[in-house]
Amino acid sequence: MEIAAAALLAVLAALVLPRVAELFVLINATVFVSMAILALSLALIWGFGGILCFGQTAFFGLGGYAYAVAALNLGDSAYAVPIALAVPALAALALGYFMFYGRISDVYIGAITLTVSLILFNFANSTAGDQWHIGEAPLGGFNGIPSTPQLNVPGDPDATLSPQAIFVVAVLCLAACYVLAKLVLASRFGRIVVAIRENEVRAELLGHDARRYKLGIFTLGGLIGGLAGILFANCVFVSPTMFSLFYSGQVIIWVMVGGVGTLFGPILGAMLLQGLTTWAGTLPGINPNAILGVILMLAVLLLPTGLLPGATALLGRLRRRTAP
């Protein structure tokens, strides 16, 4: 039922918004969708895998940079997409192997992932100058890669996709990632991942290697985070801010406000909070980051389980009270 509803919403958004929205609104909507995919990647790792990753933006930025570098060197951005998906997935695999097979505790996992994203942020900022390039792609330092190529039709580099088409692709990717996450969680692998989150010792006593399952869900989250970076690169451009602490903190707030332990909640939280902070940025004398902090405090105090679980519980109580 949820999968069918998600597919219906995706189709409606892909069909309606490109016809009625202005170009600026459509580009902003594509940014929102890419960030919703990033929130979904953390929701999968944290909410169901029990792995609090403070550096999910590391995979987000790696996906964007790998896409830009591969597209500039290959000359065909469609063929750059598999490379850009493989790079963050392999990075998550390597980092996860080090953490989980090293039996590092949850607190240190958060510190290590945050440190990795900050290292990448500082490195990307220090790559100014002609000597910093990968093939034909200059890294650009703090300016990033403003000449990031847009997606094109496979085999035809001159047939680049319009902003309307890129928005449709982004919405379809969000729907596909949501369906994939639901299917993974409904599988035996997903049920064991949730069991490990609930009680890792008990799951291992039942014969399951917690390290292997944690590594699997962490790698999948890195892959989805990289996809978000690819889409973001197509509506803005690649820059070191993709690794920044600002985005690292925002994605955690989106998941917390939307509801840890849900998939649709973080998507909803990302969309609502991005819209709210964007609107607040247009008001004189208003700091959007301060508003974001106030929302986080109110959410923690009033809706500790998150927006979606809180709303579901409230509707359940109202239904019971009005039932005959």
N, C-alpha and C positions, 0 to 999 in steps of 0.2 A: 504494500500500500504506500509506504513512504517513498519507495523507489519510483513508483508510478507518479506520485505527486511531484517529486523532484524533476522528473523528466518533463512533466506537463509545464511546470514553472519555467524550466529552461527553454522550452520551445516557444512559449508565449513571449518571454523576454527577448529571445533572438528574432522573433518575427515582428514585434511591435516597436521596441525602442529604436532600432535603426531607422524606422520610417518617420518617427515623430520628434526625435531628439535632435538638437543642434550638435554641431561637430564637437564643440568644447565639452558639452555634457556627455557625449558619447565616449570621448577619450577618458574623461574622469570616471565614467561607469566602467570602462575596461580596467582602469587602475583598481577600482573597488573590487572587481571580480578577481583580478590577480591576487590581491591581498586576502580575499576570502579563501582562495586556494591555499595560500600560505597558512592562514589560520586553521584550515582543515588539516593540513599536514601536522601541525603541532597538536591539534585535538586528537589525532590518531595516536601519536607518540605518547603524549602526556595523559590524556583522558582514559585511554584503553590499555596502553602499555605501561603506564605508571612511571614513565621516564620524563622527568622535568628537564627539558632541553632549553637552556637560556640562550643558545646560539643557533636557533633555527634559521636565522638570517644568513648564516654561513652558507647553507645549501641554496638559499634564495639568490645570494650574490654570485655563487659559483655557477649556477644555471644561467644567469644573465651574462656574465663575462664569457663563459664557454660558448654560448650562442653567438655573441658578437664577434669573438675571435675566429670561430669556425666559419661564420658566414662571410667575413671579410676575406678569409683565405680561400674558401671554396668557391666563392662567387655565386652560390646558390643557397639561400637561407633555409630552404626546406630540408636540405641534406644536413644542415647544421643542427637541426633539432635533436636527432638521435644522439649526437655527440654531447650536446648540452644537457641531455637527460642522464647520460652515462657518467659524466664528470661528478655531479653532486651525489649520485647514487654510490659510486665507488668511494668518494670521500666519506660518506656516511658509513659505508661498509668497513673502511679502514679504521675510522675513528671509533666506531662501535665495537669492532673486534678488540681494539686496545682497551676500551673501558670495561666491556662486559666480561671478556675472558681474563682481564686483569682483576676482576672482582672488586672494582672500585665502587664505593658506596654512592648512594643517591645524591648526597650533598656535594661530593666532589665531581660527580657527573655534571651537575649544573654549573659548577665553577669552570670545569674544563671546556665545556661547549661554549660558554660565554667568552673564555679566553681565546679560543680558536677564532671566533667571529671578530674579536677585537684585533687579533694578529692580522687577519686578512684585511680588515679595514685600514690598519696602519700601513700594511704593505702596499695596498692599492693606492693609497694616498702618496706614497713615496716613489711612484713609477713615472714621474714627469720627465720629459726629455726624449730625444730621438733614440737614445740607446735602449729604452724600454719598449720593446715590441715583441710580438710573437708572429713571425712571418710578416704578412702585410698589415697586421693589426697593431697600431700603436695603443699602448695601455692608457696613456693620457694623464696619469697622476690624479690629482683631486678633480680635474675636469672630466675624467672618465672617457668614454668613447661616444661622443655626440653623434658620430656618423654610423651608429648602429643600424644595419640594414633591416628593413621590415620583411616579414614573411612574404614569400612569393609562391606561385604555383610550382609544384615540383617539376623540374626539368626546364622551366622557363623563367630565368632570373629577372627578365624585364616585366613580367606580369606580377607586380607586387600587389598585395591585398590592400584594399581600401580600409580606412578606420572602421567603417560599418562591418566589413567582413571580418576584421580582427576581433571586433566585439563579439560577433557570432561565434567565432572560434573559441574565444575565452569562455563564453557561457557554456558552450558544449563541453569544454575541458573541465569546467567546474562540475557540471552534471556527471560527467564520466568519472571524475575522481570521487565524487560522493557515492556513486553506485559501486565503484570498485571497493571503497572503504567498507560499505555495508556488506558486500559479498565476502570480503576478507574476514570481517568480524563474525559473520554467520558460519564460516567454515570451521573445521576442526582446529586449524592453526589459530584463528581468531579467538576461539573459546579458550584455548590453552593460554594465549597471551593474557586474556582477562583473568584467568585463574592465577597466573603468576603475579599479576598486579595485586590480587586480593591476598594471596598468601604464597610467597615464593618458596618457602621451605616445604610446605605441604605439596606443592606442585612437583618439586624435585623428588620428594619421597615417593610420589606416584610414578616416577620414572621419566619425567620430562626434563630435558636440559634447558634450564631457564636462559642460559647465555645465548643459545642458538635462537630461541624464539624472540628474545629481546633484540638481538642483532637483526633478525628478519623484519620486525616492525619498525625499527629505527632506520633501516635502509629504505624501506618503502616510504617513510616520512621524508627522508632526504630526497628521494626521487620526486615526490609531489611538490616539495618546496622548490626544487630546481625548475619544475614546470611553471610554477608561479613566477620565478625570475625570468624565464623566457618570455612570458606574456607581458610582464612589466616592461621588459626591454623593448617591446614592440609598440608600446604606447607612450613611453617616456624616452629614456636612454640609459645606458649602463654607466654607473658611477660608483665610487666607493661608499656612498651613503647606503647602498643596498646591504652592506655589512654592518651598518652603524648600530650603536647601542639604542638609538631612538627607535628604530624599527624592531629591535630585539625586545624592548620593553612593550611596545605597542601590541605586538602579536600575542604576548602573554596576557595583556589586559583584555584583548578581544576574546580570548578563550575563557578567561575567568568570568567576564561579564556575560558572555553567551551561555556558558554552562560547561564546566569540565565533566567529561563522561558522556557528552553528546556529540553528534556530528553536525547537526543543523544549527545548534546553538552558537558555536563559534563563527559559522558563516553569517548568521544573523547579527551577531555582535560586531563582526568586522564591518559589515555593510552600514549598520546604524551609527557606529562610532566614527567611522570615516566621514559619513555624511554630516554628522553633527560637528566634528572638528573643522571640516571644510567650510561649513556655513559660519561657524564661530570666527574663522579666520578672516571673514569679510567684514566683521563688525569692528568699529574703531575702539581701541583701548581694551580689547579682549585678547587674552592669551589662550589659545586653543589647548596648550599643554596643561594649563591650570584647570580648565574644564574637564579634561580627560582624567586628571587626578581626583577631582571632586566626584566624578562619576564612578571611579573605581572604589573610592571610600564608601559611597552610598550603596554600591552594589554589594560590597563585602558585608556591610552592616544590615541592609534590608533584604537582600537576596543572596545569601551566602552560597546557595547551590547554583546560582546563575539565573539569567533571564528566562531561558526556555524551561528548565525544570521548575522554577518558581511559578511561572505562568501556568504550566501544566497542573501543578499541585493546586493552585488557586481555582482553576476551572473544575478540577475534580471535587473540591470542597463545595463549590457552588452547585454542582450537579447533584451532589448527595443531599444538600439542603432543600433543593427544589423538587427532588424526586418524591412521588406520592408514597 
